Amino acid sequence: MAGMTVERLTSVDEAWVAEAEQQFSAWKRKLTTPLSAAKSLRDIRKDLHL
């Protein structure tokens, strides 16, 4: 697999792409559950101690 340039992707990049493809595939098959925006923002604020 190659990136936008002629450089080869690193093993970390390839692992990231593989994980993203797996997550996208699960989403397309409706195997994931969405998070509400309110919960996501609440969790972020909690993590940032706001």
TORTORMI-477942 format. One record per residue: residue in three letters; x, y, z of N, C-alpha, C, CB in turn. Coordinates in pm, 1 decimal. Each point is the difference from the previous one (the first is absolute). Last residue first. Glycine has a CB too. Layout:
TORTORMI-477942
SITE   type         nX         nY         nZ        caX        caY        caZ         cX         cY         cZ        cbX        cbY        cbZ
SITE    ala          X          Y          Z          X          Y          Z          X          Y          Z          X          Y          Z
...
//
This chain:
TORTORMI-477942
SITE   type         nX         nY         nZ        caX        caY        caZ         cX         cY         cZ        cbX        cbY        cbZ
SITE    leu    -1307.9     2021.7     3283.3      -67.1      128.2      -21.5     -130.8        4.4       73.7      107.9       20.9     -221.8
SITE    his      273.7     -368.1      147.2      -28.7       61.2      131.1      -60.6      138.3      -16.4      188.5     -129.3      101.2
SITE    leu      -76.3     -213.5     -440.2       77.1      124.7        3.3      -18.0       74.6      132.2      -23.2       15.7     -248.5
SITE    asp     -214.0     -420.7      166.4      141.5      -32.7      -16.9       88.9      124.3        9.5      -67.0     -193.5     -143.7
SITE    lys     -400.5      251.5      152.4       43.4      -69.5      121.4      149.1      -31.0       -8.0     -230.3      -99.2       28.7
SITE    arg       26.0      283.4     -407.1       11.7       99.9      106.0       49.9      -62.9      129.8     -184.7      131.7     -106.4
SITE    ile       95.3     -420.6     -248.0      116.8       82.2      -30.6       20.3      103.6      109.2      -35.6      -35.1     -246.4
SITE    asp     -350.5     -231.0      271.5      119.6      -78.5       29.9      127.0       80.1      -26.0     -125.6     -208.3      -56.8
SITE    arg     -285.6      406.3      -62.4        6.4      -14.3      146.7      127.0      -75.6       39.5     -253.3        1.2       14.6
SITE    leu      153.7       29.4     -472.6       47.5      127.9       53.9       13.1       -4.6      151.9     -107.9      117.6     -192.4
SITE    ser      -74.8     -497.6      -17.2      139.3       18.3      -42.3       57.7      129.0       57.1      -47.6     -127.7     -210.6
SITE    lys     -409.5       40.5      276.7       84.1      -87.1       83.1      146.7       17.6      -34.8     -187.5     -164.8       17.8
SITE    ala     -121.8      399.7     -281.3       -2.3       50.4      137.9       89.0      -84.5       90.4     -232.7       86.1      -36.0
SITE    ala      159.4     -220.2     -410.6       92.4      113.3        7.4        7.2       52.5      142.2      -50.2       59.8     -238.4
SITE    ser      -67.4     -575.3      160.6      -63.5      130.3      -14.6      105.6      109.7       11.2     -216.6      -90.1       95.2
SITE    leu      312.6     -401.9     -293.3        3.1       73.8      124.8      -69.6      132.6      -23.2      215.5     -112.2       74.4
SITE    pro     -281.6     -388.9     -341.3       44.5      139.8        2.0        2.3       55.8      141.8      -93.1       30.1     -230.0
SITE    thr      179.8     -545.4       58.8     -104.3       82.2       60.0       52.1      143.2        9.0      -93.8     -197.7      132.2
SITE    thr      200.5     -250.0     -479.4       47.1       95.1      100.7     -118.5       76.7       56.9      222.8       20.9     -117.2
SITE    leu     -242.3     -340.7     -244.8       41.6      -73.7      118.5       50.7       91.6      111.2       56.6     -191.0     -147.9
SITE    lys     -222.4      243.1     -342.9      -83.5       42.7      113.3       29.8      -79.9      126.4     -177.6       66.2     -162.0
SITE    arg      405.5      -64.7     -276.8      -85.8     -115.5       29.2      -91.4       25.4      119.5      176.9     -148.9      -93.3
SITE    lys      136.8      479.0      -38.4      -84.8      -24.5     -116.9      -95.6     -116.3       23.9      181.8       88.4     -147.0
SITE    trp      140.1        7.6      478.8     -101.0      105.5       -5.6      -96.0      -24.1     -116.2      162.8      162.3      102.7
SITE    ala      210.6     -443.2      -63.8      -96.4      -29.5      106.4     -113.2      102.3       -1.2      182.8     -103.7      139.2
SITE    ser      172.3      180.4     -432.6      -74.6     -117.7      -43.0     -106.6      -37.2      103.3      202.1      -81.2     -126.6
SITE    phe       98.7      423.6      232.6      -93.8       44.3     -103.2      -86.6     -115.6      -46.6      161.6      176.7      -72.4
SITE    gln      186.7     -272.3      374.3     -104.5       77.6       66.2     -106.7       44.3     -100.9      167.8       78.5      171.8
SITE    gln      210.9     -295.1     -343.1      -78.5      -94.1       79.3     -116.4       72.2       69.6      206.3     -142.7       34.8
SITE    glu      107.0      401.1     -270.2      -80.7      -78.8      -93.5      -89.6      -98.3       74.5      180.0       22.7     -172.9
SITE    ala      127.4      225.6      426.6     -103.9       88.1      -52.7      -91.1      -75.4      -96.3      154.1      196.7       26.0
SITE    glu      223.6     -422.8      138.0      -99.3       19.1      106.5     -114.8       87.4      -49.2      180.2      -24.1      174.0
SITE    ala      181.5      -33.8     -464.9      -69.7     -127.8       16.7     -108.8       12.1      106.6      208.7     -124.1      -68.8
SITE    val       77.0      492.7        5.8      -91.1      -15.8     -114.4      -80.7     -129.2       13.8      159.9      129.1     -147.4
SITE    trp      176.5      -53.6      464.4     -107.2       97.3       17.8     -103.9      -14.6     -111.4      160.8      158.0      113.6
SITE    ala      230.3     -414.9     -142.6      -86.0      -50.9      107.2     -118.4       92.9       22.6      198.3     -109.2      107.9
SITE    glu      128.9      248.7     -412.9      -74.1     -113.6      -54.8      -94.2      -59.5      104.4      191.1      -48.0     -155.2
SITE    asp      100.3      392.0      292.4     -101.4       50.8      -92.9      -85.6     -113.2      -55.2      151.8      189.6      -59.9
SITE    val      213.1     -311.0      321.6     -101.0       64.3       84.6     -113.3       54.4      -87.9      176.9       60.2      173.1
SITE    ser      199.4     -237.8     -383.4      -81.5     -108.3       55.8     -108.4       56.2       90.9      196.5     -156.0      -13.2
SITE    thr      -38.9      478.5     -372.1       68.9      -71.3      107.3      -90.9     -110.7       51.3      131.3      207.3       64.0
SITE    leu     -150.9      -29.4     -578.0      -52.3       25.0      133.7       82.5      -76.9      102.2     -231.6       37.2      -92.9
SITE    arg      445.0      136.4     -374.6      -78.2     -109.0       56.6      -50.4       41.1      137.4      134.0     -171.3     -128.9
SITE    glu      -26.6      525.5     -276.6       55.6      -66.2      118.3      -92.7     -111.3       47.4      115.8      213.2       66.1
SITE    val     -201.1      104.0     -426.8       61.4     -126.7      -40.5       58.5      -76.4      118.6       50.4      102.0     -221.4
SITE    thr     -472.6      215.8      302.4      127.8       21.4      -67.0       56.9     -135.7      -38.2       42.8      215.1      128.9
SITE    met     -446.0     -208.2       98.4      -24.2       94.9     -108.0      128.4       30.5      -76.9     -188.3       98.5      132.5
SITE    gly      203.6     -558.8      115.3      -72.5      121.1       34.6      -19.3       88.4     -122.4       92.9      -11.9      232.1
SITE    ala      -53.3     -542.4     -225.1       77.8      123.0       -6.9      -87.6      118.6       34.8      149.5     -100.6     -174.2
SITE    met     -107.8     -480.8      220.0      -84.9      117.3        0.0       89.4      123.4        0.0     -185.9     -123.5      122.1
//
